[in-house]
Amino acid sequence: MLTHHRPNDHVFYRNPTKYYPEADYGEGIYIVDTAGKRYIDGCSGAVVVSIGHGSEKVKKAMLEQADRVAFTHGSQFTTKAAMDLAGKLVDMAPAGLEWVYFLSGGSEAIETAVKMARQYQVDRGAPMKYKVISRWSSYHGNTLGALALSGHTGRRKYYQPLIQHTPHIAPAYCYRCPFGLEPESCALECAEELEKAILYEGPDSVSAFIAEPVVGATAGAVVPKDGYFQRIREICDHYDLLLIVDEVMTGVGRTGRNFGVDHWSISPDLLVCAKGLASGYSPLFCVMASEPIHKAIREGNGAFIHGHTYSQNPLSCAVSLAVLETIEENNLVRRSAEMGEYLLERLGRLYKLPIVGDIRGLGLFAGVEFVRDRESKSPFPPQYTLSNRITKQAFENGLIVYPGSGGADGVNGDHILLAPPFIIDHEQIDELVTVLERSISQVSSQFAQEGLL
């Protein structure tokens, strides 16, 4: 295992006790540190780098925009980069999403969507509608508002006194069905929970429902049963709620479609798109809104009472436009679907390892869940920090994966996410899975030696 001492520089790192090697450069699906060690970026950082590292096209677009103007404030100017990018996103998005509000952070974008939903309700004459229902085993961001919507106990516990109460419902988590049912015979009880929550809270008080199309960080690429989101859309329409989809991780090709909800042919009222939008080359996020929302605000107050300094940043918009053009020119959404099928097929060999309980995903967005006992699906105790140990071992072996915990009940449960860049090929997937299998085996052996299995 890694034995380096903690950093002694002046950066306040996310984990001040952890050693961080210094990244030197990125190339394709790899990151190379200053010691010359090469790592497979098996999770695209944090499910971000869709087109790979080192794009010359993006670099050129960045320099060209910087030569013109790098910053304008959204309250003073528009730019060609922002207008062109908005047009391209509308063309790619589910039907009905016609307006794009640009931002610079994912949690910021989630809270923007919630505030946009609230102002829509007020401006259309329904000021009593303010509650937003979300799900347990979900993650919507780290700011207090986004954390209130999230359903992950571990991320919430330190800040619970600061978090506003919001209603939550059970997740669509077939491997650990909250109702003890099987997907082949269930009646979408997890979707029907939304109607129950609306009735408990009072339909006149509920503004919106928010959900990830495929749950990412908190449960590891959990894909809902077909029909789930269609039923959610019906319930929202019946009770006059807005449907907000959080595509921070799934947006722009990650699941093998432009957006995650495209798998179920529904259109949300608000869509939050983030990480893959600029592939990590610049911080850029957005909220896409339907015409009724835009109309209510422009004909009501006349202005959206909200804004951030780097909203609509022209440099970031130019970078994102180059990223989307790269995706389009190289058919990378289709490639994500095709390579994703191959990734899931190759990951199937991990089932020979007794601690692997479930493997799932869509496109190049896959999760591996670990269990202490496969038959009962009992998780490892959280103090074993299994997912972190596997992640550290994989990192030492030259593979970066995204760890997660608490998926089973908010506290227990371990998984990892795999989300490599769309440009990955068959040989590189084979390499990724080989390193991952070796890493899991090494940690399993360590656990056996420590008497933890």
C-alpha positions as CSV (number, residue, x, y, z in Angstrom):
1,M,0.0,0.0,0.0
2,L,1.1,3.6,-0.4
3,T,3.3,4.7,2.4
4,H,4.2,8.3,1.5
5,H,3.9,11.0,4.1
6,R,1.2,13.6,4.0
7,P,1.7,16.8,2.0
8,N,3.8,19.6,3.5
9,D,2.9,22.3,1.1
10,H,0.3,25.0,1.7
11,V,-2.6,23.6,-0.3
12,F,-5.7,22.8,1.9
13,Y,-6.3,19.4,0.4
14,R,-9.7,17.6,0.5
15,N,-7.9,15.0,2.7
16,P,-5.1,16.7,4.6
17,T,-3.7,13.3,5.8
18,K,-3.4,11.8,2.3
19,Y,-0.4,11.8,0.0
20,Y,-1.1,13.2,-3.5
21,P,1.3,12.5,-6.3
22,E,1.9,15.5,-8.5
23,A,0.2,15.2,-11.9
24,D,2.5,16.1,-14.8
25,Y,0.4,15.7,-17.9
26,G,-2.6,13.9,-19.3
27,E,-2.8,12.0,-22.6
28,G,-5.8,10.1,-23.9
29,I,-7.1,7.9,-21.1
30,Y,-4.0,8.3,-19.0
31,I,-2.5,10.7,-16.4
32,V,1.2,10.7,-15.8
33,D,2.8,12.0,-12.6
34,T,6.1,13.8,-12.2
35,A,7.8,10.5,-11.2
36,G,6.8,9.1,-14.6
37,K,4.2,6.7,-13.4
38,R,1.2,6.3,-15.7
39,Y,-2.4,5.8,-14.4
40,I,-5.5,4.7,-16.3
41,D,-8.1,7.3,-15.6
42,G,-10.8,4.7,-15.1
43,C,-13.3,7.2,-13.6
44,S,-12.4,10.3,-15.7
45,G,-11.4,12.1,-12.5
46,A,-14.9,12.4,-11.0
47,V,-16.9,11.3,-14.1
48,V,-15.7,14.4,-15.9
49,V,-13.2,13.8,-18.8
50,S,-15.4,12.5,-21.5
51,I,-13.2,13.2,-24.6
52,G,-9.9,12.3,-22.9
53,H,-6.9,14.3,-21.9
54,G,-4.8,16.6,-24.1
55,S,-7.3,17.6,-26.9
56,E,-5.6,19.9,-29.4
57,K,-9.0,21.1,-30.7
58,V,-10.0,22.3,-27.2
59,K,-6.7,23.9,-26.6
60,K,-7.1,25.8,-29.9
61,A,-10.6,27.0,-29.0
62,M,-9.4,28.1,-25.6
63,L,-6.6,30.2,-27.0
64,E,-8.8,31.7,-29.7
65,Q,-11.4,32.8,-27.2
66,A,-8.8,34.1,-24.8
67,D,-7.4,36.2,-27.6
68,R,-10.8,37.8,-28.1
69,V,-12.3,38.1,-24.5
70,A,-11.9,35.8,-21.6
71,F,-14.5,37.2,-19.2
72,T,-17.7,39.2,-19.5
73,H,-20.3,39.4,-16.8
74,G,-23.7,37.8,-17.6
75,S,-25.6,40.9,-16.5
76,Q,-23.8,43.1,-19.1
77,F,-23.0,41.1,-22.3
78,T,-23.7,38.0,-24.3
79,T,-21.1,36.3,-26.5
80,K,-21.1,34.2,-29.6
81,A,-19.6,31.3,-27.7
82,A,-22.6,31.4,-25.2
83,M,-25.2,31.7,-27.9
84,D,-23.7,29.0,-30.1
85,L,-23.3,26.6,-27.2
86,A,-26.9,27.1,-26.0
87,G,-28.2,26.4,-29.5
88,K,-26.2,23.2,-29.7
89,L,-27.4,22.0,-26.3
90,V,-31.0,22.6,-27.2
91,D,-30.6,20.6,-30.3
92,M,-29.1,17.7,-28.3
93,A,-31.5,17.8,-25.3
94,P,-34.9,16.1,-24.8
95,A,-37.8,17.8,-26.5
96,G,-39.2,20.9,-24.8
97,L,-36.0,22.2,-23.2
98,E,-35.4,25.4,-25.0
99,W,-33.4,27.7,-22.6
100,V,-29.9,27.3,-21.1
101,Y,-28.6,29.1,-18.0
102,F,-24.9,28.7,-17.7
103,L,-23.0,28.3,-14.3
104,S,-19.6,27.3,-13.0
105,G,-20.4,24.6,-10.4
106,G,-22.5,21.4,-10.1
107,S,-24.0,22.1,-6.6
108,E,-24.5,25.7,-7.8
109,A,-26.4,24.4,-10.8
110,I,-28.6,22.2,-8.6
111,E,-29.6,25.1,-6.4
112,T,-30.2,27.2,-9.5
113,A,-32.7,24.7,-10.7
114,V,-34.4,24.6,-7.4
115,K,-34.6,28.4,-7.3
116,M,-35.8,28.6,-10.9
117,A,-38.6,26.1,-10.0
118,R,-39.5,28.3,-7.0
119,Q,-39.6,31.5,-8.9
120,Y,-41.7,29.8,-11.6
121,Q,-44.3,28.8,-9.0
122,V,-44.4,32.3,-7.6
123,D,-44.5,34.1,-10.9
124,R,-47.3,31.9,-12.2
125,G,-49.4,32.5,-9.1
126,A,-48.7,29.4,-7.0
127,P,-46.6,30.8,-4.1
128,M,-47.5,28.0,-1.7
129,K,-45.6,25.4,-3.8
130,Y,-42.0,25.4,-2.5
131,K,-41.1,21.8,-1.3
132,V,-38.8,19.7,-3.4
133,I,-38.9,15.9,-3.0
134,S,-35.8,13.9,-3.6
135,R,-34.6,10.3,-2.9
136,W,-32.5,8.5,-0.4
137,S,-29.3,7.0,-1.8
138,S,-28.8,10.0,-4.0
139,Y,-26.3,12.8,-4.3
140,H,-27.0,16.3,-5.6
141,G,-24.0,18.3,-4.3
142,N,-22.0,19.6,-1.4
143,T,-23.5,23.1,-0.8
144,L,-26.0,23.2,2.0
145,G,-29.0,23.4,-0.3
146,A,-27.8,20.6,-2.6
147,L,-26.8,18.5,0.4
148,A,-30.4,18.9,1.9
149,L,-31.7,17.3,-1.3
150,S,-29.1,14.6,-1.2
151,G,-29.9,11.3,0.4
152,H,-26.5,10.2,1.8
153,T,-26.1,10.0,5.6
154,G,-22.3,10.1,5.6
155,R,-22.1,13.3,3.6
156,R,-24.9,15.0,5.6
157,K,-24.1,14.1,9.2
158,Y,-21.5,16.8,10.0
159,Y,-23.8,19.5,8.7
160,Q,-27.2,18.2,9.8
161,P,-27.9,21.2,12.1
162,L,-27.4,23.6,9.1
163,I,-29.5,21.6,6.6
164,Q,-33.1,22.5,5.8
165,H,-35.4,19.5,6.0
166,T,-36.6,18.2,2.7
167,P,-38.8,15.2,2.0
168,H,-37.2,12.0,0.6
169,I,-38.6,8.8,-0.9
170,A,-37.1,5.4,-1.4
171,P,-34.7,4.9,-4.3
172,A,-35.2,2.8,-7.4
173,Y,-32.5,0.3,-6.3
174,C,-33.4,-3.1,-7.7
175,Y,-30.4,-4.9,-6.2
176,R,-31.4,-3.8,-2.8
177,C,-35.2,-3.2,-3.4
178,P,-36.5,-1.2,-0.4
179,F,-39.8,-3.3,-0.7
180,G,-38.1,-6.7,-0.9
181,L,-39.4,-7.3,-4.4
182,E,-37.9,-8.6,-7.6
183,P,-37.8,-6.3,-10.7
184,E,-39.5,-9.0,-12.9
185,S,-42.7,-8.9,-10.8
186,C,-42.8,-5.5,-9.0
187,A,-45.3,-2.8,-9.8
188,L,-42.9,0.1,-9.6
189,E,-43.6,0.6,-5.9
190,C,-40.6,2.9,-5.7
191,A,-42.2,5.2,-8.2
192,E,-45.5,5.1,-6.4
193,E,-43.7,6.3,-3.3
194,L,-43.6,9.7,-5.0
195,E,-47.4,10.0,-5.1
196,K,-47.6,9.0,-1.4
197,A,-45.1,11.6,-0.4
198,I,-46.9,14.3,-2.4
199,L,-50.2,13.4,-0.7
200,Y,-48.5,13.4,2.8
201,E,-46.8,16.8,2.1
202,G,-49.9,18.3,0.4
203,P,-49.9,18.7,-3.4
204,D,-50.4,22.4,-3.1
205,S,-47.1,22.7,-1.2
206,V,-44.9,20.6,-3.5
207,S,-42.9,22.4,-6.3
208,A,-40.8,19.7,-7.8
209,F,-39.2,16.3,-7.7
210,I,-35.5,15.8,-8.4
211,A,-33.7,12.6,-9.3
212,E,-30.6,11.3,-11.0
213,P,-31.5,9.2,-14.1
214,V,-28.7,6.7,-13.1
215,V,-27.5,7.1,-9.5
216,G,-23.8,7.9,-9.4
217,A,-21.7,8.7,-6.3
218,T,-23.9,7.3,-3.5
219,A,-24.8,3.9,-4.9
220,G,-22.6,3.2,-8.0
221,A,-24.4,3.4,-11.3
222,V,-27.8,2.2,-10.1
223,V,-30.1,1.9,-13.2
224,P,-33.9,2.0,-12.6
225,K,-36.3,-0.5,-14.0
226,D,-37.9,0.5,-17.4
227,G,-41.1,2.3,-16.7
228,Y,-39.9,4.0,-13.6
229,F,-39.3,7.4,-15.1
230,Q,-42.3,7.2,-17.3
231,R,-44.4,6.7,-14.2
232,I,-42.6,9.5,-12.3
233,R,-43.4,11.9,-15.2
234,E,-47.1,10.9,-15.0
235,I,-47.2,11.6,-11.3
236,C,-45.5,14.9,-11.7
237,D,-48.0,16.0,-14.4
238,H,-51.0,14.8,-12.4
239,Y,-50.0,16.8,-9.3
240,D,-48.7,19.8,-11.2
241,L,-45.0,19.3,-10.1
242,L,-41.9,20.1,-12.1
243,L,-39.5,17.2,-12.8
244,I,-35.9,18.1,-12.3
245,V,-33.3,15.6,-13.6
246,D,-29.8,15.8,-12.2
247,E,-27.6,14.8,-15.2
248,V,-24.4,16.2,-13.5
249,M,-22.7,12.8,-14.1
250,T,-24.9,11.2,-16.8
251,G,-25.2,14.1,-19.2
252,V,-23.7,14.5,-22.7
253,G,-23.1,10.9,-23.7
254,R,-21.9,9.2,-20.5
255,T,-24.7,6.5,-20.6
256,G,-24.6,6.0,-24.3
257,R,-27.3,8.6,-25.1
258,N,-27.0,12.4,-25.2
259,F,-28.7,12.4,-21.8
260,G,-29.6,9.7,-19.3
261,V,-33.4,10.3,-19.5
262,D,-33.2,9.6,-23.2
263,H,-33.2,5.9,-22.4
264,W,-36.8,6.3,-21.2
265,S,-38.0,8.8,-23.8
266,I,-39.2,11.4,-21.3
267,S,-38.7,15.2,-21.2
268,P,-38.1,16.8,-17.8
269,D,-39.0,20.4,-17.0
270,L,-35.5,21.3,-15.8
271,L,-32.3,19.4,-16.6
272,V,-29.0,20.0,-14.8
273,C,-25.9,19.2,-16.9
274,A,-22.4,19.5,-15.6
275,K,-19.2,17.4,-15.7
276,G,-19.1,16.1,-19.2
277,L,-20.3,19.4,-20.6
278,A,-16.7,20.7,-20.8
279,S,-14.8,17.4,-20.2
280,G,-12.8,19.0,-17.4
281,Y,-11.1,21.6,-19.6
282,S,-12.9,24.4,-17.9
283,P,-15.5,24.6,-15.1
284,L,-18.9,24.9,-16.9
285,F,-22.3,23.7,-15.8
286,C,-25.9,24.6,-16.9
287,V,-29.6,24.3,-16.2
288,M,-31.8,23.7,-19.2
289,A,-35.4,24.9,-18.8
290,S,-38.7,24.4,-20.6
291,E,-40.5,27.3,-22.3
292,P,-43.3,27.4,-19.7
293,I,-40.7,28.1,-17.0
294,H,-39.0,30.8,-19.0
295,K,-42.3,32.4,-20.0
296,A,-43.6,32.5,-16.4
297,I,-40.5,34.3,-15.3
298,R,-40.2,36.7,-18.2
299,E,-43.9,37.6,-18.0
300,G,-43.9,37.6,-14.2
301,N,-41.1,39.3,-12.4
302,G,-39.3,39.9,-15.7
303,A,-35.9,38.7,-14.4
304,F,-34.6,35.6,-12.7
305,I,-33.6,36.8,-9.2
306,H,-30.3,34.8,-9.2
307,G,-26.8,35.0,-10.6
308,H,-23.1,34.2,-10.2
309,T,-19.9,35.9,-11.2
310,Y,-18.8,33.3,-13.7
311,S,-22.2,32.5,-15.2
312,Q,-22.1,32.5,-19.0
313,N,-18.3,32.8,-19.0
314,P,-17.2,33.1,-22.7
315,L,-13.9,31.1,-22.3
316,S,-15.7,28.2,-20.7
317,C,-18.5,28.3,-23.3
318,A,-15.9,28.2,-26.1
319,V,-14.2,25.2,-24.5
320,S,-17.5,23.4,-24.1
321,L,-18.5,24.1,-27.7
322,A,-15.2,22.5,-28.8
323,V,-15.9,19.5,-26.5
324,L,-19.4,19.0,-27.9
325,E,-18.1,19.3,-31.5
326,T,-15.4,16.7,-30.7
327,I,-18.1,14.3,-29.4
328,E,-20.2,14.9,-32.5
329,E,-17.4,14.6,-35.0
330,N,-16.1,11.4,-33.6
331,N,-19.5,9.8,-32.8
332,L,-18.4,9.5,-29.1
333,V,-21.9,9.1,-27.8
334,R,-22.4,5.9,-29.9
335,R,-18.9,4.9,-28.9
336,S,-19.8,5.3,-25.2
337,A,-22.7,2.9,-25.8
338,E,-20.6,0.3,-27.6
339,M,-17.6,0.5,-25.3
340,G,-19.9,0.4,-22.3
341,E,-21.4,-2.9,-23.4
342,Y,-17.9,-4.3,-23.8
343,L,-16.9,-2.9,-20.4
344,L,-19.8,-4.5,-18.6
345,E,-19.2,-7.8,-20.4
346,R,-15.5,-7.8,-19.3
347,L,-16.4,-6.8,-15.8
348,G,-18.5,-9.9,-15.5
349,R,-15.4,-11.9,-14.8
350,L,-15.2,-10.1,-11.4
351,Y,-18.1,-12.3,-10.3
352,K,-15.6,-15.1,-9.6
353,L,-14.4,-12.9,-6.7
354,P,-16.6,-13.7,-3.7
355,I,-16.9,-10.1,-2.4
356,V,-18.3,-8.9,-5.7
357,G,-22.1,-8.7,-5.3
358,D,-23.4,-6.8,-8.3
359,I,-22.2,-5.2,-11.5
360,R,-24.4,-2.7,-13.3
361,G,-24.4,0.3,-15.5
362,L,-25.3,2.1,-18.8
363,G,-22.8,3.2,-21.4
364,L,-19.4,4.0,-19.9
365,F,-20.9,4.4,-16.5
366,A,-20.5,1.2,-14.5
367,G,-20.7,0.3,-10.8
368,V,-19.3,-2.7,-8.9
369,E,-20.9,-3.3,-5.5
370,F,-19.1,-5.4,-2.8
371,V,-20.7,-7.6,-0.2
372,R,-19.5,-9.7,2.7
373,D,-22.0,-12.5,1.8
374,R,-23.4,-12.7,-1.7
375,E,-26.5,-14.7,-0.8
376,S,-27.7,-12.3,1.9
377,K,-26.1,-9.2,0.3
378,S,-24.9,-8.2,3.7
379,P,-22.3,-5.4,3.4
380,F,-19.0,-5.0,5.1
381,P,-19.0,-2.9,8.3
382,P,-18.2,0.7,7.4
383,Q,-15.1,0.8,9.7
384,Y,-13.4,-1.7,7.2
385,T,-13.4,1.1,4.6
386,L,-13.4,-1.6,1.9
387,S,-14.1,0.7,-1.1
388,N,-11.3,3.1,-0.1
389,R,-8.8,0.2,0.4
390,I,-9.7,-1.1,-3.1
391,T,-9.3,2.4,-4.5
392,K,-5.9,2.9,-2.9
393,Q,-4.7,-0.5,-4.1
394,A,-5.9,0.2,-7.6
395,F,-4.2,3.6,-7.6
396,E,-1.0,1.9,-6.5
397,N,-1.4,-0.5,-9.4
398,G,-1.9,2.4,-11.9
399,L,-5.7,2.6,-12.1
400,I,-7.9,5.4,-10.8
401,V,-11.4,4.4,-9.7
402,Y,-14.1,6.4,-7.8
403,P,-15.0,4.9,-4.4
404,G,-18.3,5.1,-2.7
405,S,-19.9,4.0,0.6
406,G,-23.2,4.0,2.4
407,G,-25.2,2.8,-0.6
408,A,-27.0,0.0,1.2
409,D,-28.6,2.2,3.9
410,G,-26.8,5.5,4.1
411,V,-24.0,4.1,6.4
412,N,-23.3,0.6,5.2
413,G,-22.3,-0.6,1.7
414,D,-19.2,-0.3,-0.5
415,H,-18.9,0.2,-4.3
416,I,-16.7,1.7,-6.9
417,L,-17.6,3.7,-10.1
418,L,-15.9,3.2,-13.4
419,A,-16.4,5.9,-16.0
420,P,-13.4,6.1,-18.4
421,P,-13.2,8.6,-21.2
422,F,-15.3,7.7,-24.3
423,I,-12.1,7.3,-26.4
424,I,-11.1,4.1,-24.5
425,D,-10.6,1.1,-26.8
426,H,-11.1,-2.7,-26.3
427,E,-7.5,-3.3,-25.4
428,Q,-7.5,-0.5,-22.8
429,I,-10.7,-1.9,-21.3
430,D,-9.1,-5.3,-21.0
431,E,-6.1,-3.6,-19.2
432,L,-8.5,-1.7,-16.9
433,V,-10.4,-4.8,-15.9
434,T,-7.2,-6.8,-15.4
435,V,-5.7,-4.2,-13.0
436,L,-9.0,-3.9,-11.2
437,E,-9.4,-7.7,-10.7
438,R,-5.8,-7.9,-9.4
439,S,-6.5,-5.0,-7.0
440,I,-9.7,-6.5,-5.6
441,S,-7.9,-9.8,-5.2
442,Q,-5.1,-8.2,-3.3
443,V,-7.4,-6.5,-0.9
444,S,-9.4,-9.7,-0.4
445,S,-6.2,-11.5,0.5
446,Q,-5.3,-8.7,3.0
447,F,-8.8,-9.0,4.5
448,A,-8.4,-12.8,4.8
449,Q,-5.1,-12.3,6.6
450,E,-6.6,-9.8,9.0
451,G,-9.5,-12.1,9.7
452,L,-12.1,-9.8,8.2
453,L,-13.6,-12.2,5.7
